[in-house]
Amino acid sequence: TSQVRRAASSVPSNIAEGYGREIRGSYQQFLRIAQGSLKELETQLLIAERTGIAPKATAASLLASTESVGKFLRLLIRKLSPD
């Protein structure tokens, strides 16, 4: 559970840190780091579900949320990319 908490808090923390740097390239870099943390969170949730630590319904709901956040991050990175 501590790994889940760490990965979950890392996603918004990296978004905020990148935004705070006020440099487009840095922001994109931190958004990519946030994507990596999101993938780590997804993996931890799948492990928790498969080992019986988290109920399937809870894991499914959280995984659906991570999918939404992932789509948001991909769109934001694409929007910030130079044409």
C-alpha positions in Angstrom: 0.0 0.0 0.0 2.9 2.4 0.6 4.0 1.9 -3.0 0.5 2.7 -4.2 0.4 5.9 -2.2 3.9 6.9 -3.3 3.1 6.4 -7.0 -0.3 8.0 -6.7 1.1 11.1 -5.0 4.0 11.3 -7.5 1.6 11.9 -10.5 0.2 15.3 -9.4 3.5 16.2 -7.8 5.3 15.9 -11.0 2.7 17.8 -12.9 2.9 20.7 -10.4 6.7 20.7 -10.4 6.9 20.9 -14.1 4.2 23.6 -14.3 6.1 25.6 -11.7 9.2 25.7 -13.7 7.5 27.8 -16.4 9.5 26.4 -19.2 7.6 24.4 -21.8 10.3 21.7 -22.3 10.6 21.2 -18.5 6.9 20.9 -18.2 6.7 18.3 -20.9 9.5 16.4 -19.3 7.7 16.3 -15.9 4.5 15.3 -17.6 6.3 12.3 -19.1 7.6 11.5 -15.6 4.0 11.7 -14.3 3.0 9.2 -17.1 5.7 6.8 -15.8 4.4 7.2 -12.2 0.9 6.5 -13.5 2.0 3.3 -15.2 3.7 2.3 -11.9 0.4 3.0 -10.1 -1.5 0.9 -12.6 0.9 -2.0 -12.1 0.7 -1.8 -8.3 -3.2 -1.8 -8.5 -3.1 -4.8 -10.8 -0.8 -6.6 -8.3 -3.0 -5.6 -5.4 -6.1 -7.0 -7.2 -4.4 -10.3 -8.3 -3.0 -10.9 -4.8 -6.3 -10.2 -3.1 -5.2 -7.1 -1.3 -7.7 -4.9 -3.2 -11.2 -6.0 -4.1 -11.7 -6.3 -7.9 -14.4 -3.6 -8.0 -12.1 -1.1 -6.2 -9.2 -1.9 -8.4 -11.3 -1.6 -11.6 -12.6 1.8 -10.5 -9.2 3.1 -9.7 -7.8 1.7 -13.0 -10.5 3.4 -14.9 -9.5 6.7 -13.2 -5.8 6.1 -14.1 -6.9 5.6 -17.7 -8.7 8.9 -17.7 -5.7 10.7 -16.2 -3.4 9.0 -18.8 -5.5 10.3 -21.7 -5.4 13.8 -20.2 -1.6 13.6 -19.9 -1.2 12.4 -23.5 -3.3 15.2 -24.8 -1.5 17.8 -22.8 1.9 16.6 -23.9 0.7 16.6 -27.5 -0.7 20.1 -27.2 2.6 21.4 -25.7 4.7 19.7 -28.4 6.0 22.0 -31.2 4.2 21.5 -34.5 
